[in-house]
Amino acid sequence: MITHHPSLLRLRAPLPAGLRHGTSHALLFTAAAYSPSPPPLRLLPLRVAAGGSSLVGPDGGNRATPPQPGAAALDFARSNFLPLALIGGMTLGLLDPTLGCLAHKYSLSKYSTFGIFVISGLTLRTKELGAALQAWPAGLFGLGSILLFTPFLAQFLVQIQFFPREFITGLAMFCCMPTTLSSGVTLTQLAGGNSALALAMTVISNLLGIMFVPLSLAKYIGTGAGVSLPTKELFRSLVNTLLVPLILGKGCPRNLKRYC
């Protein structure tokens, strides 16, 4: 039974000549045959099965991966782990000073420095050594500024009238000291600098500092500071803390370096 008037049926194509004047059943059959096709199916974006993080658009291209919660904090901590570790260590020491006493009792600083230079030797590449040798003018400038220029500034610091006096004396002595052992190399790596050159300057400046530091203290600060350095013990400690772990790490076999 026809529920609509035949004139309301709109056909997409002209009917064949034999069906233009047919019965109502013919009209129904023709309308069903010439009805418009349904729209094509559109697939929703799916996640890639392998990674599960990137999206695939309708055109087959990858969409931008949405940032995961906490990823920015992890990247910040990875890029600034040394300042965060120093601040965390100072905060922990202020909250519980007994931890620092235990670390000093068991010589934790010596073992940690030894481990740092073993890792530096493991990650040191021969190409980086070549780059450090090519940058010898920068190395000479750095050694000159560490061993000669900054100790020269100590004579002006001791003339500052500040209370307590020990603070100024300690600051002047700090200017006469060589570069720090571990943080200098780490900061150079974080800044994307020549880590091999920084490592070489650290070792050389500390070894030469055994001869330069007593002379700088005696000349720019004076004997009134009451400072005496055990030269032999200091040289032995630097060799065991700097050179030995660095040579051990660098001389480690290649197969073992993959697992270190």
C-alpha positions as CSV (number, residue, x, y, z in Angstrom):
1,M,0.0,0.0,0.0
2,I,1.3,3.4,-1.0
3,T,1.4,5.9,1.8
4,H,2.7,8.9,-0.2
5,H,1.5,10.4,-3.5
6,P,3.6,9.2,-6.4
7,S,4.4,12.8,-7.4
8,L,6.3,13.3,-4.1
9,L,8.9,10.6,-5.0
10,R,12.0,12.3,-6.4
11,L,14.1,10.0,-8.5
12,R,17.8,10.6,-9.0
13,A,17.8,9.4,-12.6
14,P,15.0,9.1,-15.3
15,L,13.1,5.9,-15.2
16,P,13.3,3.5,-18.1
17,A,10.6,3.8,-20.7
18,G,8.9,0.6,-19.6
19,L,8.5,1.7,-16.0
20,R,7.3,5.2,-16.5
21,H,3.6,4.1,-16.6
22,G,3.6,1.1,-14.3
23,T,1.7,0.2,-11.3
24,S,2.2,1.3,-7.8
25,H,4.4,-1.7,-7.1
26,A,6.6,-0.7,-10.0
27,L,7.0,2.8,-8.5
28,L,8.0,1.4,-5.2
29,F,10.5,-0.9,-6.7
30,T,12.0,1.9,-8.8
31,A,12.1,4.3,-5.9
32,A,14.0,1.7,-3.8
33,A,16.4,1.0,-6.7
34,Y,17.1,4.7,-7.3
35,S,17.3,5.8,-3.7
36,P,20.4,7.8,-2.8
37,S,23.3,5.8,-1.3
38,P,24.2,6.2,2.3
39,P,27.1,8.5,3.2
40,P,30.6,6.9,3.5
41,L,31.7,5.8,7.0
42,R,34.3,8.0,8.7
43,L,36.7,6.3,11.1
44,L,37.5,8.1,14.4
45,P,41.1,8.8,15.2
46,L,42.8,5.7,16.7
47,R,45.9,5.5,18.9
48,V,48.9,3.8,17.4
49,A,49.0,0.2,18.7
50,A,52.8,0.2,19.2
51,G,53.3,3.3,21.3
52,G,49.8,4.1,22.4
53,S,50.5,7.8,22.8
54,S,50.4,9.4,19.3
55,L,47.1,9.9,17.5
56,V,46.4,9.1,13.9
57,G,44.2,11.5,12.0
58,P,41.7,10.8,9.3
59,D,44.3,11.6,6.6
60,G,46.7,9.0,8.0
61,G,49.1,11.5,9.5
62,N,50.2,11.6,13.1
63,R,48.8,14.2,15.4
64,A,50.7,15.9,18.2
65,T,51.0,13.8,21.3
66,P,49.2,15.4,24.2
67,P,51.7,16.2,27.1
68,Q,51.6,13.7,29.9
69,P,51.0,14.9,33.4
70,G,54.3,15.4,35.2
71,A,56.5,15.3,32.1
72,A,57.4,19.0,32.4
73,A,58.5,18.5,36.0
74,L,60.6,15.5,35.1
75,D,62.3,17.3,32.3
76,F,63.1,20.2,34.6
77,A,64.4,17.9,37.3
78,R,66.6,16.1,34.7
79,S,68.0,19.4,33.4
80,N,68.7,20.9,36.8
81,F,69.4,17.9,38.9
82,L,72.6,19.4,40.4
83,P,71.1,22.6,41.8
84,L,68.1,20.7,43.0
85,A,70.4,18.1,44.7
86,L,72.4,20.9,46.4
87,I,69.3,22.7,47.6
88,G,67.8,19.4,48.8
89,G,71.0,18.4,50.6
90,M,71.2,21.8,52.4
91,T,67.6,21.6,53.4
92,L,67.9,18.1,54.6
93,G,71.0,19.1,56.6
94,L,69.2,22.0,58.3
95,L,66.3,19.7,59.2
96,D,68.4,16.9,60.5
97,P,72.2,17.7,61.1
98,T,72.9,14.2,62.3
99,L,72.8,12.9,58.7
100,G,75.7,15.2,57.8
101,C,77.7,14.0,60.8
102,L,77.2,10.4,59.7
103,A,78.3,11.2,56.2
104,H,81.4,12.9,57.5
105,K,82.1,10.0,59.9
106,Y,82.0,7.4,57.1
107,S,83.8,9.7,54.6
108,L,80.9,9.7,52.2
109,S,82.3,12.7,50.3
110,K,85.5,10.8,49.3
111,Y,83.5,7.8,48.0
112,S,81.0,9.9,46.1
113,T,83.8,11.9,44.5
114,F,85.6,8.6,43.6
115,G,82.3,7.4,42.0
116,I,81.8,10.6,40.1
117,F,85.2,10.4,38.4
118,V,84.7,6.8,37.6
119,I,81.5,7.7,35.8
120,S,83.3,10.6,34.1
121,G,86.0,8.1,32.8
122,L,83.3,5.7,31.6
123,T,81.5,8.4,29.6
124,L,84.6,10.1,28.3
125,R,85.1,9.5,24.6
126,T,88.3,9.7,22.6
127,K,86.8,12.3,20.3
128,E,86.2,14.5,23.3
129,L,89.8,14.2,24.3
130,G,90.8,15.4,20.9
131,A,88.4,18.3,21.2
132,A,89.9,19.2,24.5
133,L,93.5,19.2,23.1
134,Q,92.4,21.4,20.2
135,A,91.0,23.9,22.8
136,W,94.3,24.3,24.6
137,P,94.1,28.2,24.5
138,A,90.9,28.1,26.4
139,G,92.5,25.6,28.8
140,L,95.5,27.8,29.4
141,F,93.2,30.8,30.0
142,G,91.1,28.8,32.5
143,L,94.2,27.6,34.4
144,G,95.6,31.1,34.5
145,S,92.4,32.6,35.8
146,I,92.0,29.8,38.5
147,L,95.6,29.7,39.7
148,L,96.7,33.3,39.2
149,F,93.9,35.8,38.6
150,T,91.4,34.9,41.3
151,P,94.2,34.5,44.0
152,F,95.3,38.0,43.0
153,L,91.8,39.3,44.0
154,A,92.3,38.0,47.5
155,Q,94.5,40.9,48.5
156,F,91.6,43.3,47.9
157,L,89.1,41.2,49.8
158,V,91.1,41.1,53.0
159,Q,91.0,45.0,53.1
160,I,87.2,45.0,53.4
161,Q,86.0,45.9,56.9
162,F,83.3,43.3,57.6
163,F,82.2,41.6,60.8
164,P,82.8,38.8,61.5
165,R,86.4,39.0,60.3
166,E,86.5,35.3,59.7
167,F,84.0,35.6,56.8
168,I,86.3,37.9,54.8
169,T,89.3,35.6,55.6
170,G,87.4,32.6,54.4
171,L,86.3,34.4,51.2
172,A,89.9,35.4,50.4
173,M,91.0,31.8,51.0
174,F,88.3,30.6,48.7
175,C,89.7,32.8,45.9
176,C,93.1,31.1,46.3
177,M,91.6,27.6,46.0
178,P,91.5,25.6,42.7
179,T,88.3,24.6,41.0
180,T,85.8,22.3,42.6
181,L,86.1,18.6,41.9
182,S,82.7,17.4,40.8
183,S,80.2,20.2,40.3
184,G,82.3,22.0,37.7
185,V,82.3,19.1,35.3
186,T,78.6,18.5,35.9
187,L,77.6,22.1,35.3
188,T,79.6,22.1,32.1
189,Q,77.8,19.0,30.9
190,L,74.4,20.6,31.7
191,A,75.4,23.7,29.8
192,G,76.4,21.7,26.7
193,G,80.1,22.7,27.0
194,N,83.3,20.9,26.5
195,S,83.1,18.4,29.3
196,A,86.5,16.8,28.5
197,L,88.2,20.2,28.7
198,A,86.4,20.9,32.0
199,L,87.6,17.5,33.4
200,A,91.2,18.1,32.3
201,M,91.1,21.6,33.9
202,T,89.7,20.1,37.1
203,V,92.5,17.5,37.4
204,I,95.4,19.8,36.4
205,S,94.3,22.8,38.5
206,N,93.9,20.6,41.6
207,L,97.3,19.0,41.1
208,L,99.0,22.3,40.5
209,G,97.1,23.8,43.3
210,I,99.2,21.9,45.7
211,M,102.1,24.1,44.8
212,F,100.2,27.4,44.0
213,V,97.8,27.5,47.0
214,P,100.5,27.8,49.7
215,L,102.3,30.5,47.8
216,S,99.0,32.4,47.2
217,L,98.0,32.2,50.8
218,A,101.4,33.4,52.0
219,K,101.6,36.3,49.5
220,Y,98.0,37.7,49.4
221,I,96.6,36.7,52.8
222,G,99.7,36.5,55.0
223,T,100.9,34.1,57.7
224,G,98.4,35.6,60.1
225,A,95.7,33.4,58.5
226,G,97.2,30.4,60.3
227,V,96.9,28.0,57.3
228,S,99.2,25.1,56.8
229,L,98.8,22.5,54.0
230,P,100.1,18.9,54.3
231,T,101.5,18.7,50.8
232,K,102.3,15.0,50.7
233,E,98.9,13.9,52.1
234,L,97.0,16.3,49.9
235,F,98.8,15.1,46.8
236,R,98.2,11.4,47.7
237,S,94.5,12.1,48.3
238,L,94.1,14.0,45.0
239,V,95.7,11.2,43.1
240,N,93.5,8.5,44.7
241,T,90.4,10.6,44.3
242,L,90.9,12.1,40.8
243,L,93.5,10.2,38.7
244,V,92.9,6.6,39.8
245,P,89.1,6.6,39.3
246,L,89.4,8.5,36.0
247,I,91.9,6.0,34.7
248,L,89.9,3.1,35.8
249,G,86.8,4.4,34.1
250,K,88.6,5.3,30.9
251,G,90.4,1.9,30.8
252,C,87.2,0.0,31.3
253,P,86.6,-2.5,28.4
254,R,84.1,-1.5,25.8
255,N,81.8,-4.5,26.5
256,L,81.7,-3.6,30.2
257,K,81.0,0.1,29.5
258,R,77.7,-0.9,27.9
259,Y,76.5,-2.3,31.2
260,C,78.1,0.4,33.4
